[in-house]
């Protein structure tokens, strides 16, 4: 069976206005396949994160898109999210897996390290994230990953990879061609000059165009 095409892994903007963002999210999801949405809100009260999860989960469930909480296995479990994403300095993998159970997702940031990724994969991570591949204004990038890591990983490992860091429609193609399973995008979608829906549609066209022959790709609108 052929591997699936690359998919979009959306990450919420650093600050969101729930009514407006919910509308933008629906519009984006109407325009092309999205593999996951990560709720990432920093330096806010837990109640703000709970409110966001409670507002977004019905939308992502409607569209069949997993909602993944950043950093917080406890809140992910409490709010019924489909998974949690942890960094190297966040909750341990064991804590995240205990909170999520066997049936929900746990993803792990691995920066530019295949060693960290192999450890995460051996422990049961559902995906590993590499980056940053490009400069980004969303967060300070302490690590820079080479595109070669995606190629090596895709050739040798079965655990899906997520590429992250400054990814846009203009620079994403080499990551797709190198074998990334998902592209994690923030500003490249939400701040696109023609709107998030246009960006999602554009990413899906690139995924379809860059996919190897014989790979089934999601239909892009």
N, C-alpha and C positions, 0 to 999 in steps of 0.2 A: 504494500500500500504506500502511495506517495505521501511525503510529509505535507502538512498544510502550508498554505501561503503565510507570509508574515502578516501580523495583525496589529492593530492600533491598541495601545494601552494608555488611555487618557488619565491624566492626573489633574485634579482640580486646581484652580488658581490659588495663590496664597491667601487671598481674601475673597469671599463670595457673598453676594446678596442673594439669599435663597430664592425669592420669587423670580428674579431676573435670570439667575443661573439655571434654575430648573427649566425655564423656557428655552434657554440657549442649549441646554443638554438635550432636551427632546428634539429640537431642531437638528442638532448634530447627529443624533442617533437615527434620525429619519433618513439621513443622506448616505449611510454606508455602515459596514460592519465595524463594530468596536469589540475588542476582546475582553476588556476590563476597564473599570473606572476606579482609580484610587482616590480616596478622600484624604487629603493631606492639608491639615490646618495646624499651623504652629503658633505657639504663644497665645493661645486662647483658652478660655475656661472649658472644662469638660462638658458643661451644659451646651455650649456652642457646638461642640463636636457631636454631641448626642442629637441636637436639633437638626444638624445637617444630615447625619446618617438617617434619621427618621424621615426626612423630607426626600432624600435621594433614593433610598432603597426601593420604594414602590415604583419609581421610574425605571431603575435599572432592572428590577425584576420583570417588569412589563416587557422590556426589550431583550430579556435573556442575557444581560450583561452582569458579570460578577462585580459586586461592590467590595472593594478591598480597603480596609482601614490602615492608615500609616501609623506605625510605631506602637499602637496601643492594643494589645491582645485582649485586655480586660474590657475595653469599650467595644471592640469588635464583637466579642461574645455577647455582651449585654444588649447591643443594638441589633444583633442578628445579621451582621455583615457576612458576606460569603468568604471572607478571608482577611488576612493581615499581612502587611509587609514590614519587615524589621531590618534595621541597619546593624552594622557591626557593634555599635555602641548602645543599641536599644535593648529590649527584652531578649532573653536567650531563646534559642530555637526551641528548647524543651518547654519553656513557659508558653511560647506561642502555640506549639502543637497541642499542649495540654488544654489551652483555652479553646482552640479551634476544633479539636478532635480530628479524627481520621478523614472526615468527609469534606472538610473545608480547606481553603487554600492557605499556605504559608509560603511567602516569597522572601528572599534574602538578598540584601545588597552585598555585592562582592567586589566592588570597585574595579580595579584592574588586575585582579588576582584569580588565576585559574585554580590555585591551591585552595583559597577560601571557597570557591565555587564547588570544587570537588568535595570538600568537607560538608558543605550544605547539602549537596546532592546525595551524598552517602547517608546523611541523617534523615533524608526524606523530604527535603524542600520541593515544592511543586514547581518553582522556577528560581533562577538566579539572575540578578541584575548586574550588568557591567556598565561602567562609565566613570566620569563623563567623557563623551566622545567629542563634544564641541563646547565652546564657551557658552555659559548660560547666566542669565540675570536672575533666575528663579532662586538659586541658592549658591553659596560659595562652594565651588568644586575643589576638593582637596586632592583628588586623584584624576589622572587623565588616562583613559584607556585607548589602546591602539585597535584599529578595526580588525587586525589579524586575530585578536582573541576570539572574535565571533566566528571566524572561519575555522579555527582550530577546534573550538568548542562544538560547533555544529557537525564537524567530521568525526568527533570522538565520543561525544556524550549524548545521552537521550534526554536529560533534563532540559526543558525549554529555557532559552535565554531572552532577557529583556535588555535592550540597549537604551541608555538614557543620557541626557545631557545636551541641551541646546539643539535638539533635532527639529528640523523644519522640512517643508516640502522641497526646498532647494538643495538641501544637503543629505537627505535620507537615503538616496538610492544605493550608495556603496554599502551601507549597513544592511539593507535588504539583500543585496547580492552576496554579502559575506555570510549570510545564513542566520541573521537575527530572527527569532520567532515572534518577537513583539518589539515595537518601538514605543517607548514611553515619551509622551509629548505633553507639554504644558502650554507655553506661550505660542508655540507653532500652530496650535489650534485656536485657543481662546482669544489670542490677540491677532489672528489673521486679519488683514485689512478688508477682506471680503466676507468675514464672519466665520464662525466655527463650522457651520454646515458645509461651506465651500471647502474648508481645509480637510474635513473628514472625507469628503468625496474625492478630493485630490490625492490624499494618502492611499485610499483604496485603489485608485487607478494605477498609481505607481506600484503597489503590491502586485496587482494583476499583471502589469506589464513586465515586472522584473522576475516573476516566478519562473522557475525552470519548466521546460516542456513536460507536459503530463501531470502537472500539479493542478489540482482543482482549486480555484480561487473564488472568494466571495464576489458576488455580482456588485459592481460599483455603479451607483446611480449617476 
